[in-house]
Amino acid sequence: MSEHTDTVREAVRARYAGAALAVTRRDGTPAASTACFGPGDAADAAADCCGPAFVDGSLVFGAALYDPASTDDLPEAAVLASLGCGNPTAVADLRTGETVLDLGSGGGIDVLLSARRVGPTGFAYGVDMTDEMLDLARANATAAHAENVEFRKGTIEDLPLPGESIDVVISNCVINLSTDKPAVLREMFRVLVPGGRAGVSDVVAENQLSPADRASRGSHVGCIAGALSVQEYTNELGLAGFEQVSVSLTHEVAPGMHGAIVRAVKPLAA
């Protein structure tokens, strides 16, 4: 692993560890403000987790991107720790009995929502590299009385799961943080069963933006500088073996940079 990769990964880990700690007090109860974007010390402690809070008056990252009815009965700390750019559980078309994997599961909001959708005969895994986020997610699962969930420590470039064990891979604004995105996509392909599918939310760049253009619009840890372009994402998914690839832009998060829904399917013959 290169020195640059180590530096970026540590910056990401430290930023999101701070975000996890920001949403809980020392006694483990939820803090008063959101992890990255709310007023007060918690926001200052984890500022710039996923870039700017608002673009043209609209919130572009965080829990506000979920239907409030779907999160009302989740632990407050799970909702406060949501730092993503979309709602992957709403686009992945989860079905009863399926096994789901959330890449970079953070405080656990998408794992808990997935577990509810797949029901008691299904299962939801979360993988995260940050101990503080894993502690928070496990506490949230306990508070939610969710029994069909498990959080594992690992990186999304080297998933701690066997091949062909997952029906659906989801992720919420995390793949852009990786310094080796082809490895992430290959790992997604490996763990999916033949016919399995990916439905992720991520930040992508318009095709005309160079890497330097993207870096000028925001930091890597802020989910901007490391984003792939639409064409790059499409190409890399194809190289990993996926079919039925689509990248659909949803909302602008910086000039020429967008939240997006990314879908792909592992061929049955794989």
N, C-alpha and C positions, 0 to 999 in steps of 0.2 A: 504494500500500500504506500502511495507517495506521501511526501510531507504535506503537499497541498490538500490531498484527500483527508489526511488525518486532521489537519487544521480545520477544514470545513465541517467535518463530522463532529468534532469536539465543540465547535461553535453552535451547531444545531442542537447537540445534546444539552449543552449548558443553557441555551435559550429556552428549551422546552422543559428542562428541569425547573428553571425559574418560574415558568408558567404554571407548572403543577403545584409548586409551593405557594404561588401567589393566590390560588383559589381556596387554600385551606389555612386556617389559623393553627397555631401550635397545638391546640386541643383537638384538631381534626375536623372542626365544624367549618362550613363554607364561609369564605371571606365575603365582604360586602360588595365587592366590585368584580368585574369580569377579568379574566386572566390577562388580556392584552389591551383591551380597548376602553374599559370603563374608567371612571374617575378615581383618583386616589392612588395610594401607595402601591396597591397590587398591580395596577396598570404600569406604573413607573418601573416596577421590578421586572416586568416581562414585556416591555415596550417593543414594538416591531416584530412580534412573533410571526405574523403573516401579513406584513405590509400595512398600508393605510387602512383605517377603519372605514372611511367614507370616500366615495367618488360621486361627485355631483349630488350630494345629499343622501346617497343611498349606501347602506352598510354592505360591504362586499366580502367580509370575512366574519365567521363566528356563528353563534347559535341562532341569530335572527334569520338565517337562511333555511331553518327548519320550520315546518308547520307547528305552531305552538301546541296544537292539540296532541301532537305525537310525542311531545317532550314534557307535558305538564306533570306526569306522574313519575318522571325520572328523578334521581337524586340531583339536588341543585348543583352539587360540585361537578357532576358529569356535564351538565349544560353549560356551566360557567367555563369549563375547560375546553369547550369546542372552539377550535381555531381554524376550521377548514373553510373552503371556498364554495361548498355546495352541500348536497344531501345525497350521498351515494346510495343509501338504502331506498330512496324514492325512485332511483333510476335503474337499479339492478334487478327489479322484478323478482324479488325473493319469494320462494314457494315453500309450503309446509314440508318439513322433513329434510330440507337441504342443509348442507354443511357450508358455512361461510367463513371466509378469512378476511380480516381487516388489516391492511398494511399500515403501520404507524398508528396504532389504535389510540394513543394518547390517553385521555381520561375515560374512555370507554363508551362514549355516547353511541357510536355507530354499531359497536358490538352488542350493546343492550337493545337497541332498536332492531337489529338483525335477529337476535335471539327471540324477540317477541314475534317477529314475522314468520320465522321458520317453525315456531311452536316447540312443544316438548319432545317431539320426535326428531327435531333438527338440532344443530349445534352451531355455535359461533365462537371462533378463535380471534384473538387479537395478538399482534406481534408488535413490540416496541423495544427500542434499545435503551430507553431512559428509565432508570430504577424509580425515580420519583413519580413518573407517569404510571408505571406499572402498579406502584403502591396505591395511587389514587384510583386507578381503574378497578383494582380488586376490591377496594373499600366500597366503591360505587356499586359493584356487582352484588356485594353482600347486602348493602342497603336496599337494593332493588329486589332482593330475594331471587336473583337470576341463577338458576342451577345449570342451565345448558350453555355455559360460557367458560372459557379458559383464556388467560392471558399468559403469553410466553415471551421471555426475553430473547431478542435476536435482532439482526439487521434485516432489512428488506432485500438486500443483495444476497443473502444466504439464509433462507427461511428455515426455521427449526421444525419442519414438518415433512413427512414422507411424500414421495411423488404420487400423483393421481389420488389425492385424498380429499380434495376440496371441490365443491360444485360451483361456487361463486367467489371470486376475489373482488373486494371493494377497497377503496382507499379515498381519503378526503384531504387533498392538498398536501400530499406527502412525497409522491414520486418526484416532484420537481426539486425536492431538497436533496435527493441522492446525487452523488458525484459519479455514479456508474449506473445510469438508467438502463442501458442494454442488459446488465446483469439482473436488475429488478424484473424486467419484462421476461427474461428467460426463466427466472425463478417462478413468476406467476404461471407461466406455461407449464413448468415442471410439476407444480403441485396440483394443477387442475386435472380433473378427470377428462377423458375424451368427451367432447361435447360441452364441457364446462365453459363458463363465460366470465368475463371481467366487466365490471361497471364502476368506473372510478370518476371522482371529481378531481380536477387538477387545474393548475394555471398553465396556459399555453400562450405562445407569442404568435402574432401575425407573421406570415412567412417572410415578409420583407425586412423584418428586424434582425440585425446581426447580433451575435453574442455581446458585442460592445454596446449596442443599442439597449439590449435587455438589462445589462449591468447598470446603465445610466438611469434606469427607471426604478431601481430598488435593489436591496441586498439579496444575497443568497438565502440567508436565514429568514428573510422576509418574504420568501416564496416567489421572488421575481427574477433575479439574475440567473438562476439555474434552470428556468423553464425551457422546455423544448418548443419549437415552432409546430404549427399544425402539421406541416408536411413531414418534419422530423419524427414526430410522434407516430404518424401513420406508417412511415417507412420502418421505424424500429419495431413496431408491433408485428409488421409483416415478416421482418427478418427473424423475429423470435418464433415464428410459426403460426401466428394468429390469422384468422380469416374474419370476414364480416366486420372489418374495422371501420369505426366512425368517430369523428371528433366534432362535437357540436358546441359552439360558443354560446355561453349563457349571459354573461355580464362582464363589463370592463372593470378591471381592478387597477390599471395604470394605462397610460396611453399606448395603444397597440397590444396590450396584454389583457387576457380574458380568463375568467373562470370558464371551465368547459366540462362537458360530459364526454367521457371516453369509453367506448364500448368495443369489445372484441370477443371472439369465440374460438376455442381450441377445436380443431377439426376432429370429427369422430374417428377418423382413420389415424390420428396421431399416435 
